[in-house]
Amino acid sequence: MANVLVTGGAGYIGSHACKVLAAAGFTPVTYDNLCTGWQDAVKFGPFAQGDLLDRARLDEVFREHQPVAVMHFAALSQVGESMSNPGLYWRNNVGGSLNLIEAAAEAGCLNFVFSSTCATYGEQDGVTLTEDSDQHPINAYGASKRAVEDILTNFELSHGMRHVIFRYFNVAGADPEGEVGEFHQPETHLIPLMLDAIDGRRDALTVFGTDYDTPDGTCIRDYVHVMDLVEAHVSGLKWLLDGREPRIFNLGTGSGFSVREVIDHSRAITNKAVPIVEGARRAGDCTKLVSGSDRAMSELGWNPGRSTLEAMITDAWRWHQSGHYDK
């Protein structure tokens, strides 16, 4: 089976990608420094511990495993932290990615699937974003991801490195079979924060802003099930291995959900109250942010069929109750 180097494969999205890669007949080789990932999540292929800033270690891993492609998830991703400490994000996300891309090019591994973000678009409130929307990132996280996209374009011209870039929105849910799931420290995502509040792991969920121009006053976001998301990444890998041209795809459903809708669905699914407190709006939060994904659907045949609130919350709740906190 062909090896695929998965950076960040011990993290939330990366571990799910490794599961789907293995099911598709590839051998995922996880490369992770365990800064935010968990070694227990590495279940579907070999593990090579290392940092993206360690070029010698990267070269060693490429020599040992000779991957046919790279699937690059590893990155720092907290927007607030990126605003207070931008140097950390430029050094890790851009410097580390450049090391990885140079190592891949030198090893002759010229197929590259990159996990980017809707944060490259910046503040474009209330519009359905497409791959051709203007990019104006407003924080170091989004800017660092945009910079890596540019690096890949440069290496396409200089080294023939072919890439697929995915820009996506709010990822939610967990592996329906319960082998891997979402677990961050600290946690910043709405659904796991809400489930923490439901089962008493935190006092309450804070709703940031209740005066938005939406039907219920809370902001609206596009949520994608993690399994739908990683299926798209595997389709992107196959796109490259079939010899097709570099491409950029948005991944979203085009119809977002408000914070209160997520809370209401969670209450119904868990049959438990959701303790909340109302807080002020956060700086930079848009009223509505959703993605058009027609390109991924038409060209990759992508179908985000599991990206319903019912499925995302049900799968996340099952994982939340699985005892992984006690491991």
N, C-alpha and C positions, 0 to 999 in steps of 0.2 A: 504494500500500500504506500502511496506517495505521502511524504511528510509535508506538513504545513506548520510553519513557525507562528505561534499565536502569542503575541506579546500581551501581557495582562490576562493571561488565561486562567489565573487563579482568582480573578475578580468576578463581579456579578455578570456582566454581559459576556466576558471572555470565556467563563466556565460553561455557559450555555452554548456558546459557539463551538467549544470543543466537543460537547456531546453530539451536536448535530453534524459536525465534521466526521466524527467517528462513525455515525450511522450512515453517512454518505460514502464511506469507504476510504477515508483519509486517516492518517495518523497525526493527530494534533500534538505538537511539541510545545508545551507551555514554557514561556520565558517570562519570569515575574520576579520582582525583588521583594514581594510580600509586604510592601509598604501599606497597601490597602487591600491586598488579596489574602486568600486563606489557602494554605497548602491542602487542607482537607477537601477543597473543591477540585483538586487536580485528580480526576478519576478516569480519564478517557485516553491517556497517552503519557509519554515520558515528561518529566519535569526537569527543567534546567534553570536553577536559580541564578539570577543575575540582574544587573541594572543597565538601563539603556545608555547611561553615561560611561559605561565600562566597555570601550571599543574592543579591547583584547578578548574579553569574555564573549562578546557578540561574535567575533571572528572564529573563536573556538567552537561555538555552538553551530555556526553555519558549516564549518568543516566537518563536525561530527555527524550532523543530522541531514545535511544536504537537502534542505527543503525545496519544493518546487514553487512555493509561494510564501508570502508573509501576510498574516492577518493582524493588523496593528490596532489594538485597543488601549494599550498602556498609556495612561496620562493622568495628571492631576486635573480635577474637574469641578472644584467648588468655586462658583462665581465670586462669592464674597471674598474668599481668600485670595483669589486672583486680583481683586481690586486693591486689597491692602498689601499684597506681597507679589507684585507683577514679575519681579526678577526670578522668583521661584518657578513661575510658569513658563517664562521664556527659556530658562536654563533647562528645565526638565522636559517640557513638551516639545520645544523646538530643537534644543541642543540634542536631546536624547533621540528624537525622531531622525535628525540629520545623521547621527551616528549609525542608526539602524539602516537607513536608506543607503548610506555609503557602504556599509558592510554587506548589505544584500547585493548591491551593484557589483562590488568586487568579487563576491562569491558566484556571480552569474545567476542570481535568483531575481528574475526581472518581472515577476507577477506580484502585485502589491495591492491588497485590499485595506483601505484606510477608514477608520471610524472617526468621522468628523462630527459636526454639530450644527443645529439651527442657530446657535449663538453667533455664527459668522455673519448672519443677516442683520444683527443688531435690532434696533427698535423700529419695527414696521407694523404698527398696531392695526389690527382689524382686517388685514389683507390675507389672502391665501397665498402662501409663499411657494414659488416654484424654483427649479434649479437655475433659472435665468434672472431671479430677483437680485437687485443690487445687494452687495455685501458691505456692511458698515459695522463691524463688531465694536461694541462699546466697553468691553472689558478684556483683560489679558488672556482669559481662557479662550474666548472666541477668536481673538487676534492670533493666538498661538496656533489654533487649529487652522485658521486661514493661511498662516505662514507655511504650515506643513503641506497644505494643498498646493501652494506655489512651488515649494521645493520639488514635489512630485512631478509637476509640469516641467520644471527645469531638467530633471533627471530623465524624463521621457525624451527630451530633445538631445541630451548629451549621451545617454547610455541605453536608450531604447527601453527604459523601464515603463511597463504598462501597468496602469492602475485603474481601480474602481474606487470611487469616493462615495461614502454614504453620509448624508446630513440628516440627522433625525432629532426627534423631539423628546417628549417625556416617555421613558421606558418603564414598564411596570410588569407585574406578574412574576411567575416562577415556573420552573419545569413542572408540568402537570404530574410527572411520575415521582417528583420529590427528591431527585438525586442531588440537585443543586438549586439554589435560590438566592434571594437578595439579603445581604447582611453587611451593612456598613458601620464603621465606627469613626466619627460620629455619623448618625443617619441624617440625611437632608431631604429625602424624597417623601412626597405627600402620603402615598398609600402605606408604606411601612411605618411612618410616623403615626398615622391614624390607627393602625393596628396595635402599635405600642400603647396608645392611649386607651384603646378598647380593653386590652387585657391588663392594664395597670402598670405597665413598664415605664410610663411617664404620666404625669398628672393630667394633661390635657393636650389636645391638638390646637395650635394657634392658627387661626384663619387671618391671613394678612390682607386686610382690605375688604370691606363689605359694601362699598359705595361705588363700585365700578358700573359702567353703563352696560349692564347685562341683565337678563331677566331676573336673576336672584341677587345681584349686587356683587357677586364674587367673580374673579377672573376665570377665563376659559383657556384650557390647554388641550393639545392633541396628545393622546396617550396611545402607545404602541406596545403590544405584548412582546416580551423579550423573546419568545420563541418565534413569533413572526419576524422579528428583527433579525435574528441570527440565521433564519432560513434565507432571508434576502442576502446576507453576507456570503453564504455558501453558493447561492445562485450567482453572485458577483464573481466569486472565485472560478466557478465553471465558465462563466462568460470569458474570463481572461484565458483560461486553459484551452478554450475553443479558438483562441487566436483573434478575438474581437478587440475593437479599439477601446482606448481609455474612455471612461464615462463617469459622470456624476449623477447620483440618484438621491432625491429626497425620500424619506420614509415616514409616512404619517397616514392618518385616515381621512383627513380633510374635514372632519367634523369633531370638534373638541367637546370637552365636558367641563362644567364649572366645578369649583371646589365643593360647593354645596351638593351638587349632583353626586360627586364621588362619596361624600359623607353619607348621603341618603342611601345609596346603593350598599355601602358597607354596613350600615345599620340593618338593612333588610337581609343581607347575606349572612352576617354573623349572628343576627338576632340579639345584638348587644347595643347598648347606648354608646354614643361617641361623645365623650366629654370634650367640649371646645371652649376656647376663649377667643374673643375677637380682638385683633390687633390692628395697628395702622398699616397702610400700604408700605411695601418695601420699595426703595428707590430702584427704578429701572424695570419694574414689573409692568408689562403691557396688559391691556384689557383682554385681548384675544389673540392667540397665536396658534395658527394651524397650518398644516402643510398639504400642498397638492402633491400627490404621488402617482400621477398618471403615467409618467415615464417608466417608473419601476414596474407598474402593473402591465404596461403594454410591451415593454422590451424584455423584462426579466420574467414575466408571467407571475409576478408577485401578488399574493392575495393575503391581506392582513385579516384573515378570517377569525383569529382568536382575539383580536383587539377590540373586544367588548368589555364594558365595565364589569359585567357579570363574570366573565372568564378571568379577567386580570385580577379582580379582588378575590375570587374563589381560590385561584391557584396560589396567590400570595398568602391568603389566610391559612391554607393547608400547610404551606411551608413554614409560616410563622408558628404554627402549633406543633411542628415536628420535633421540637426539642433541640434544634441546632444551637440555641443560645447556651445550652448546658454542656456542649461538647468541648 
